[in-house]
């Protein structure tokens, strides 16, 4: 029987715990903990992580059966070449299940060397719940646990400014750090915490908004046996991610004095405003995803990789970005060229099979947030309709009209959106187009574009009579 990965077969130095990490899932282990490992290797950081299980049913206990050790596999394209990296991550020193050992969490909160909280508790984790936070019973919510940690730390160090913490949120919501701070402060006020404690939360602690990006498929089941043969031991916590990464951190630059990520020479950006970076990611990466889904599926393709490697659709997407999306973003052309190049390398990753159907869910709402801003910018700038955004939207309308063999919609959408297709006829699509344009989610933005409905109907007729490929060719030659 193969031995398991642990300290006996992979010794590691003992380092002081400098980070309290809420979340033991794949993303944090393949992203944040990788960078902490690199800090130990390349700088004088010399720190380790205490992982806190954010939910009652988690995996901290089994992770610590491997002494917190696990193998990270990164695969993808880098500078045009297939790249593969594999390394053992050894930064997790302690794991705490606060539901069974709440005092251990409070004890770590009182550690003067533990200055940073990092979290990824999913989008649902940073949410307000009506609960009384005490130092006797573990709070259920993540913000409740943060309030308890801060309260115990405040009491332990008599509210000194130096005892404050840096809280770095990685949850995929806008203003993640600001939102956590608002909820923590609200809960503290509502349960009558003293004003001195409220002032300390505000003045001694720093909450950071961040934007994180790395695709992490998780446990590589198909590769696990071969990888373990290579490692020479069993690793139940193998985790696979893509080579690409991006981490944008907004807030007080003082974070770099306790977490010197800027010394890694990685794609980690400190800024006083991450909005442009979020807009760029949403428009170029996510917006291209949404634009390609109907083209790929109607064109007989199944995956993102197949779609971006299809010459006809690739030309369409590159022109869509360069002529309609880039002008809406506040970056230099060279920055946009580099970012777009990286995005397409990620799309072409041979080690990740990204199904178009899997990203087709709620495509109308996604078009609204991802593609409409650039479409509107083009219209306001040129006093004309954005041709490729219009084609993609028209193709999406056709796709949403398709049905499975049992008569149910091929693509999952909200009932409010699908109601627009109740009398769908691709040869007479006017009623669907009119209903779609009037949906409240657009806030009147589509309805105010002159001749949009007429143009969408024209493209739908073209796709219905010629097929996607020839309709696209017709648009290219127009």
VOGU-3710 file (C-alpha; in Angstrom, 3 decimals, decimal comma):
1> xxxxxxxxxx> 0,000/0,000/0,000  1,364/3,422/-0,987  2,316/5,642/1,943  0,473/8,929/2,390  2,031/12,360/2,011  2,980/13,755/5,419  5,891/15,294/7,328  7,624/11,955/7,730  8,246/11,630/4,002  8,348/15,361/3,305
11> xxxxxxxxxx> 9,964/17,238/6,224  9,454/20,978/6,373  10,684/23,798/8,607  8,367/25,093/11,308  7,483/28,717/10,690  5,439/31,204/12,717  1,768/31,412/11,782  1,281/34,804/10,150  -1,984/34,187/8,277  -5,430/33,110/9,448
21> xxxxxxxxxx> -7,106/31,622/6,368  -10,861/31,056/6,290  -11,380/28,300/3,743  -9,618/25,029/2,975  -11,018/24,558/-0,523  -9,298/24,030/-3,843  -9,077/27,688/-4,860  -7,226/29,028/-1,844  -4,863/26,046/-1,851  -4,104/26,458/-5,572
31> xxxxxxxxxx> -3,874/30,255/-5,446  -3,123/32,034/-2,173  -1,174/29,229/-0,507  0,944/28,853/-3,642  2,014/32,487/-3,308  2,714/32,084/0,416  4,934/29,139/-0,481  6,775/31,305/-2,995  7,189/34,078/-0,401  8,931/31,590/1,878
41> xxxxxxxxxx> 11,139/30,388/-0,961  12,065/33,728/-2,509  11,853/36,307/0,295  12,463/36,570/4,046  8,719/36,268/4,789  9,142/33,063/6,848  5,485/32,450/7,612  2,851/29,752/7,669  -0,940/29,520/7,521  -3,599/28,473/9,992
51> xxxxxxxxxx> -6,611/27,214/8,029  -10,048/27,732/9,583  -12,972/25,660/8,392  -15,768/28,162/7,587  -18,651/25,660/7,574  -19,640/22,808/9,924  -19,018/20,092/7,344  -15,546/20,719/5,976  -12,254/18,961/5,323  -9,777/20,485/7,756
61> xxxxxxxxxx> -9,456/17,303/9,831  -8,603/15,105/6,842  -6,275/17,773/5,396  -4,321/17,813/8,648  -4,019/14,016/8,505  -1,540/14,878/5,734  0,021/17,504/8,053  -1,436/20,180/5,787  0,774/19,071/2,887  -0,527/18,656/-0,651
71> xxxxxxxxxx> 0,643/18,707/-4,252  -0,196/21,521/-6,655  -0,275/20,800/-10,398  -0,379/23,770/-12,772  -0,921/23,226/-16,500  -1,609/25,460/-19,465  -0,053/27,546/-22,197  2,599/30,103/-21,347  4,153/32,273/-24,051  2,719/29,933/-26,649
81> xxxxxxxxxx> 4,156/26,735/-25,171  2,475/23,970/-23,180  3,710/24,332/-19,605  3,475/22,055/-16,588  4,595/22,721/-13,020  4,221/20,477/-9,989  5,280/21,195/-6,421  4,416/20,287/-2,851  2,890/23,148/-0,881  4,009/23,093/2,757
91> xxxxxxxxxx> 2,662/26,328/4,238  -0,332/25,051/6,245  0,866/24,675/9,829  -2,456/24,320/11,631  -6,071/23,454/10,830  -8,965/24,473/13,045  -12,573/23,315/13,004  -14,090/26,106/15,121  -17,334/24,179/15,519  -15,542/21,537/17,591
101> xxxxxxxxxx> -12,631/23,624/18,918  -13,693/27,270/19,184  -11,016/28,097/21,827  -8,307/27,199/19,291  -9,586/29,909/16,939  -9,632/32,484/19,736  -6,156/31,443/20,831  -4,853/32,011/17,312  -6,651/35,393/17,224  -4,536/36,381/20,227
111> xxxxxxxxxx> -1,263/35,540/18,465  0,639/38,828/17,914  2,496/37,378/14,889  -0,752/36,477/13,130  -1,548/39,754/11,398  -3,428/38,782/8,222  -6,826/37,222/7,526  -7,393/35,785/4,037  -10,725/34,328/3,011  -12,650/32,597/0,283
121> xxxxxxxxxx> -15,949/31,456/1,770  -17,795/31,521/-1,617  -20,085/34,304/-2,798  -22,618/33,315/-0,123  -20,077/33,603/2,680  -20,008/37,388/3,007  -23,621/37,847/4,011  -25,453/39,331/6,957  -27,141/36,935/9,373  -29,045/37,799/12,530
131> xxxxxxxxxx> -26,983/36,064/15,204  -25,480/37,074/18,528  -21,693/36,825/18,388  -20,058/35,808/21,682  -16,736/34,369/22,762  -18,492/31,327/24,204  -20,109/29,703/21,151  -18,758/29,590/17,597  -20,753/31,901/15,307  -22,307/30,238/12,264
141> xxxxxxxxxx> -21,538/32,957/9,707  -18,157/33,996/8,372  -18,646/37,694/9,316  -19,657/36,501/12,787  -16,402/34,583/13,141  -14,425/37,632/11,981  -16,214/39,783/14,576  -15,347/37,244/17,279  -11,694/37,134/16,215  -11,447/40,928/16,241
151> xxxxxxxxxx> -13,281/41,218/19,574  -10,943/38,737/21,275  -7,904/40,411/19,737  -9,126/43,840/20,882  -9,518/42,566/24,435  -6,193/40,704/24,434  -4,117/43,680/23,287  -6,153/46,419/25,011  -7,203/47,968/21,716  -3,785/49,142/20,550
161> xxxxxxxxxx> -3,575/50,329/16,947  -0,647/47,964/16,353  -2,815/44,931/17,115  -5,130/45,492/14,147  -5,294/43,039/11,263  -5,210/43,152/7,461  -8,236/41,362/5,988  -7,866/40,244/2,359  -11,082/38,885/0,851  -10,978/36,624/-2,225
171> xxxxxxxxxx> -14,714/35,955/-2,565  -16,032/36,626/-6,069  -18,281/39,553/-5,232  -17,753/43,235/-5,924  -16,308/45,270/-3,043  -15,684/42,055/-1,107  -13,554/43,698/1,581  -15,802/46,729/1,956  -18,858/44,476/2,202  -17,286/42,331/4,915
181> xxxxxxxxxx> -16,348/45,437/6,881  -19,873/46,853/6,596  -21,407/43,624/7,895  -18,915/43,221/10,757  -19,432/46,834/11,871  -23,208/46,511/11,578  -23,253/43,386/13,737  -20,990/45,031/16,317  -23,290/48,070/16,531  -26,476/46,032/16,685
191> xxxxxxxxxx> -25,277/43,910/19,590  -24,168/46,945/21,548  -20,400/46,587/21,455  -18,564/49,496/23,139  -17,676/52,522/21,051  -13,978/51,995/21,722  -14,192/48,595/19,986  -16,108/50,058/17,052  -13,465/52,760/16,690  -10,721/50,117/16,810
201> xxxxxxxxxx> -12,335/48,088/14,026  -12,497/51,235/11,916  -9,061/52,666/12,639  -6,755/49,729/13,405  -7,912/47,165/10,838  -7,648/47,336/7,061  -10,136/45,572/4,772  -9,029/44,982/1,158  -11,098/44,581/-1,977  -9,523/42,098/-4,363
211> xxxxxxxxxx> -10,048/40,574/-7,788  -8,703/37,035/-8,139  -8,394/34,965/-11,293  -7,178/31,413/-11,793  -9,193/28,478/-13,107  -8,952/25,642/-10,568  -10,619/22,400/-11,750  -9,699/20,754/-8,435  -8,699/17,131/-7,850  -7,277/15,696/-11,112
221> xxxxxxxxxx> -8,972/12,304/-10,905  -7,874/11,098/-14,343  -4,218/11,961/-13,628  -4,084/11,097/-9,932  -2,624/7,576/-10,173  0,192/8,618/-12,507  0,971/11,690/-10,410  1,113/9,649/-7,201  3,467/7,176/-8,870  5,666/10,132/-9,731
231> xxxxxxxxxx> 5,437/11,514/-6,176  5,928/8,129/-4,573  3,079/8,673/-2,126  -0,698/8,983/-1,913  -2,074/12,535/-1,850  -5,803/12,902/-1,220  -5,499/16,672/-1,613  -3,868/16,914/-5,016  -5,183/20,057/-6,657  -4,940/21,158/-10,282
241> xxxxxxxxxx> -5,039/24,704/-11,592  -4,147/26,619/-14,708  -0,772/28,320/-15,107  -2,328/31,769/-15,505  -3,110/33,844/-12,437  -4,024/37,401/-11,575  -4,522/39,046/-8,196  -5,501/42,706/-7,959  -5,558/44,148/-4,426  -7,119/47,489/-3,590
251> xxxxxxxxxx> -6,383/49,220/-0,321  -3,714/50,576/1,981  -0,248/49,768/0,552  0,863/49,031/4,119  -0,247/45,446/3,463  3,021/44,933/1,606  4,964/45,357/4,851  3,323/42,263/6,352  2,534/40,347/3,139  5,209/41,324/0,581
261> xxxxxxxxxx> 3,519/39,854/-2,482  4,964/42,645/-4,611  8,408/41,025/-4,247  7,368/37,913/-6,177  7,431/39,512/-9,639  4,137/37,780/-10,374  0,921/39,138/-11,845  -0,081/40,625/-8,487  -1,142/44,269/-8,655  -1,615/46,724/-5,793
271> xxxxxxxxxx> -3,884/49,615/-6,727  -6,093/52,280/-5,212  -8,930/51,363/-7,604  -9,514/47,878/-8,991  -12,629/48,914/-10,976  -10,775/49,206/-14,313  -9,230/45,773/-13,800  -12,615/44,250/-13,038  -14,129/45,959/-16,079  -11,311/44,619/-18,272
281> xxxxxxxxxx> -11,725/41,048/-17,034  -15,515/41,135/-17,322  -15,442/42,642/-20,817  -12,601/40,653/-22,385  -12,617/37,286/-20,635  -16,227/36,893/-19,533  -17,658/38,982/-22,378  -15,865/36,898/-24,984  -17,163/33,742/-23,317  -20,724/35,031/-23,642
291> xxxxxxxxxx> -20,237/36,248/-27,223  -18,786/32,919/-28,372  -21,389/30,576/-26,829  -24,106/30,967/-29,491  -21,569/31,058/-32,316  -19,868/27,882/-31,165  -23,011/25,904/-30,379  -24,831/26,942/-33,551  -21,595/26,257/-35,455  -21,459/22,655/-34,228
301> xxxxxxxxxx> -18,729/23,055/-31,610  -18,692/21,917/-27,986  -15,838/23,571/-26,105  -14,214/26,952/-25,624  -10,933/25,597/-27,026  -12,598/24,335/-30,213  -14,406/27,631/-30,664  -11,386/29,941/-30,360  -9,358/27,645/-32,627  -12,050/27,743/-35,326
311> xxxxxxxxxx> -10,596/30,211/-37,895  -13,910/31,858/-38,812  -15,085/32,381/-35,236  -11,594/33,408/-34,118  -11,583/36,223/-36,711  -15,002/37,329/-35,482  -13,957/37,357/-31,823  -10,684/39,201/-32,460  -12,488/41,901/-34,455  -15,213/42,063/-31,800
321> xxxxxxxxxx> -12,625/42,771/-29,123  -10,388/45,146/-31,058  -13,124/47,256/-32,667  -15,965/47,140/-30,135  -14,625/46,176/-26,694  -11,149/47,655/-26,380  -12,275/51,257/-27,037  -14,627/51,017/-24,040  -11,801/50,238/-21,596  -9,391/52,659/-19,928
331> xxxxxxxxxx> -6,125/50,886/-20,769  -3,388/51,437/-23,324  -3,513/49,366/-26,504  -0,364/47,484/-25,504  -1,935/46,512/-22,175  -5,093/45,334/-23,935  -3,077/43,357/-26,496  -1,181/41,586/-23,709  -4,277/40,859/-21,637  -6,210/39,567/-24,664
341> xxxxxxxxxx> -3,270/37,371/-25,679  -3,247/35,857/-22,191  -7,011/35,290/-22,311  -6,818/33,408/-25,605  -3,933/31,290/-24,294  -6,190/30,358/-21,404  -9,046/29,544/-23,776  -6,654/27,269/-25,723  -5,493/25,373/-22,627  -5,440/21,714/-23,723
351> xxxxxxxxxx> -5,670/20,519/-20,118  -9,043/22,108/-19,373  -12,174/21,006/-21,232  -14,521/23,971/-20,852  -17,916/23,051/-22,264  -19,870/25,802/-24,006  -23,079/24,389/-22,535  -21,656/24,806/-19,039  -21,190/28,552/-19,540  -24,480/29,094/-21,403
361> xxxxxxxxxx> -26,569/29,331/-18,224  -28,415/32,673/-17,916  -26,732/34,053/-21,025  -29,097/37,011/-21,340  -28,202/38,311/-17,882  -24,534/37,672/-18,674  -24,802/39,602/-21,952  -26,305/42,482/-19,986  -23,394/42,743/-17,536  -20,541/41,612/-19,784
371> xxxxxxxxxx> -21,277/42,738/-23,356  -23,842/45,506/-23,174  -21,453/48,146/-21,714  -19,147/47,927/-24,774  -22,117/47,686/-27,133  -23,558/50,855/-25,600  -20,184/52,634/-25,708  -19,875/51,840/-29,422  -23,388/53,140/-30,077  -22,830/56,361/-28,125
381> xxxxxxxxxx> -19,453/56,948/-29,807  -20,332/56,109/-33,418  -24,087/56,737/-33,415  -24,357/53,289/-34,951  -24,989/49,728/-33,833  -22,007/47,557/-32,885  -22,083/44,954/-35,686  -20,539/41,985/-33,929  -22,323/42,507/-30,618  -25,575/42,627/-32,611
391> xxxxxxxxxx> -24,682/39,401/-34,442  -23,829/37,619/-31,200  -27,069/38,773/-29,565  -29,106/37,684/-32,596  -27,383/34,274/-32,568  -28,164/33,999/-28,861  -31,833/34,682/-29,613  -31,810/31,838/-32,151  -30,049/29,528/-29,689  -32,561/30,261/-26,937
401> xxxxxxxxxx> -35,339/29,274/-29,318  -33,990/25,746/-29,661  -35,595/22,869/-27,784  -34,533/19,431/-26,554  -36,317/16,304/-27,746  -38,706/16,541/-24,793  -39,713/20,083/-25,738  -37,863/21,846/-22,914  -35,456/24,712/-23,676  -31,962/23,666/-24,741
411> xxxxxxxxxx> -30,416/26,532/-22,761  -31,297/27,235/-19,116  -32,707/30,707/-18,557  -34,917/32,462/-16,036  -38,697/32,142/-16,526  -38,926/35,897/-17,142  -36,472/35,659/-20,026  -37,878/32,443/-21,494  -41,350/34,014/-21,591  -40,120/36,079/-24,541
421> xxxxxxxxxx> -39,861/32,837/-26,567  -43,343/31,487/-25,814  -44,451/32,122/-29,428  -41,017/31,647/-30,983  -40,784/31,306/-34,749  -37,369/31,818/-36,315  -39,074/32,871/-39,548  -41,143/35,461/-37,692  -38,997/36,512/-34,730  -40,304/40,076/-34,337
431> xxxxxxxxxx> -42,492/39,357/-31,295  -39,635/37,672/-29,422  -37,191/40,443/-30,299  -39,620/43,159/-29,191  -40,346/41,377/-25,906  -36,658/40,776/-25,220  -35,667/44,378/-25,812  -38,306/45,551/-23,333  -37,117/43,324/-20,464  -36,513/45,395/-17,294
441> xxxxxxxxxx> -32,968/44,078/-16,814  -31,724/46,208/-19,748  -32,988/49,387/-18,026  -34,041/50,750/-21,410  -30,538/50,583/-22,898  -31,469/48,304/-25,808  -34,780/50,028/-26,483  -33,009/53,371/-26,891  -30,736/52,093/-29,686  -32,270/53,166/-33,000
451> xxxxxxxxxx> -33,038/50,331/-35,450  -31,757/47,605/-33,102  -34,876/45,449/-33,311  -34,888/45,672/-37,091  -31,206/44,712/-37,266  -31,620/41,732/-34,932  -34,540/40,444/-37,010  -32,427/40,721/-40,179  -29,584/38,701/-38,670  -31,982/36,069/-37,279
461> xxxxxxxxxx> -33,510/35,641/-40,754  -29,993/35,278/-42,179  -29,042/32,571/-39,664  -32,370/30,774/-40,199  -32,038/30,684/-43,986  -28,280/30,372/-44,481  -27,107/28,710/-41,274  -24,654/30,179/-38,780  -21,534/29,742/-40,909  -22,829/31,352/-44,094
471> xxxxxxxx> -24,624/34,078/-42,157  -21,335/34,896/-40,437  -19,549/34,917/-43,794  -22,187/37,314/-45,128  -21,530/39,655/-42,200  -17,770/39,484/-42,778  -18,240/40,522/-46,400  -20,754/43,286/-45,661
//
